[in-house]
Structure formats: C-alpha cells, structure tokens
C-alpha cells in the first residue's frame, strides 16, 4: 500500500497530527464540536472524569468520561475552512496508521456532534429554543473541492434552491448534505425543533448583514425565508455544519448539529441571556449521547 507523503499528512515530532496536536489515544469515538475554545471548558465541566486537555491555536481538546461514556470535546474556531482541518485530522487519527502513513484496513466511524449558536430565519422559531439540523446548505463551496461531493449531497434540493433564490453565479455553488439519521434519532426530543440550516461563509455580508458594504443580493434572505422544498423550509444560519456533514459522510462518520437559537432575524428578537440556554443544551446533548 502506497504511503501518504509527508507534505500531504504533516505529523509533528511527537507523533501528533499537525493542527490539532492530538495522538490517537487522546481521542474518543464520540466528539462534541464547539466553535469557541472557551466553551470546551464549559462542556468538560459536566464530565465525571477528565483524561487530558491539549491545545494548539484555536483548537482545544478535552477528553473525559460522562455517565460512563468516553467523550471528547474539541473547539474548531469559526468557519468551514477550519472544519476542513478538523474533520480530516480526526479521521486521520482513527483511520490512518500515522507511523507507517498508510490507511488502516479496518475503518473506524466517529460520532461528531456540533453544539453551537444560531440565528433563526423563520418567524415562528422562538429565541432560546433548540434546533436540530436535518440537513445543511453550504454557502462556502468547500465541499466542491472534493471528488465525491455529489455522492453525499441532495442534488435535487440543491437545484431547487438555486432556482428558487435565483442564485448568482458569482457566488460559490451551494451544496446540501443530510445529517446522520442515527444521530438525529438519538438527539431528537420534544424540546428539539428540526430544520434545515445554512452554513454561511461569513458573519456579515454572507448572512445579509449590512454595515458599510452593500450585499450582492439584498433580497437573498427574503427569498431564503420563502423557499419551500417538499414541505421543508430553511430555518437558521450558522457557519460550520455543512462541512461537518459533508466531510463526515464522505469519510464514513456520523454527524449532527444542534444549535441554541439566540436571535431571530425575521422578528428581530434576541436572547436577553443565552448562556443558560447553552448550558441546558450541553446537558441535554450529553445525556442523549451517553
């Protein structure tokens, strides 16, 4: 079996992967992904036991035990570009022999669950609610660099969306990837709203915010709000889930995302204090994964 070149898979002198600085023994098979490095400590505060904490740049990982289940929590920073690093390196930790630089014969599947914050795009979604993403639309174009993106994408949904919102060809072509049905079943409950999430490749213009720069399509959010595909409407904006779903599906992992709705872009309402909502969400996700 041909070895993966050192320029393609960079391994640190201590044997850890390049960006995450993790070794295989540091990682559990269930990984909670958060954007904010400070939120790693918050999630880990619920653990009954902590094995290790490792940090490099914005990537902070703590692995421990919750209700008898080994879990890792890892901060990704903001954006799908960071997710490209995180998911590829997590996969390398479990499916590549780092010493020999060859793929392992036995495939290991990870459970990757994003816990984040989000803004609602439908007026009937209340602030401080929990939204479980059934599928995610990537505005970033990142998955389009991979040969097998069509095999994990909902191409009919993509086509209907682009036609409905009159997608401008100057923008990266959007992709649509479902979440893991297994994880959806685990995480769902009466406290969850299921929906379709957009992962934007920026916080301001790509989500329709205007400060001193005008957006290419000022009506895009109105068209997104009105879009309906076989009864499914787009429910919220965030910035990471599309790449998590897409890369995980191509690499043979299960992925899901649950966000606390801290603002509603339609009603212009915002949470007065979203931190208690985040704590409730973390506890809920940990209980349902363990």
SULHU-V100438 format. One line per field, one symbol per residue. ss: DSSP state (A for helix, B for strand, O for the rest). phi: phi as a letter, one per 40 degrees, with the letter a starting at -180 (. if undefined). burial: + if it has 9 or more other ideal C-beta (glycine too) atoms within 8 Angstrom, else -. A space follows every 50 residues. Layout:
ss=???
phi=???
burial=???
//
This chain:
ss=OOOOOOOOOOBOOOOOBOOOOOOAAAOOOBBBBBOOAAAAAAAAOOOOBB BBBBBBOOBBBBBBBBOOBBBBBBBOOOOAAAAAAAAAAAAAAAABBOOO OBBOOOOOOOBBBBBBBBBBOOOOOOOOOBBBBBBBBBOOOAAAAOOOAA AABOAAAAAAAAAAAOOOOOOOOOBBBBOOAAAAAAAOOOOBBBBBBBBO OOOOAAAOOOOOOOOOOOOAAAAAAAOBBOOBBBBBBBOOAAAAAAAAAA AOOBBBBBBBBBBBOOOOBBOOOOAAAAAAAAAAAAAAAO
phi=.cccccccbcbcdcgccdccfbbdccbccbbcbbccdcccccccccccab cabbbafccbbbbabbfgbcbbbbcbgbhccccdcccccccccbbbcccc gbcccccbbcbbbcbababcbbcccccgcbbbccabbcccgccccbcccc cbbccccdcccccccfdccccdccbbbccccccdccccaccbccabbbcc caccdcbgcbbbbcccbccdcccccccabfgcbcbababbcccccccccc cgbcaaabbccbabcccgcaccaccccccccddccccccc
burial=---+----+-++---++++++++--++-+++++++-+-++-+++--+--+ --+++---++++++++--+++++++++-++-+++++++++++++++-+-- ++-+-----+++++++++++++--+-++++++++++++++++++-+--+- -+++--++-+++-++-+-----++++++++--++--+----+++++++++ +--+++++-+----+----++-+++-+-+--+++++++++++++++++++ +-++++++++++++++----+--+--+++-++++++-+++
//
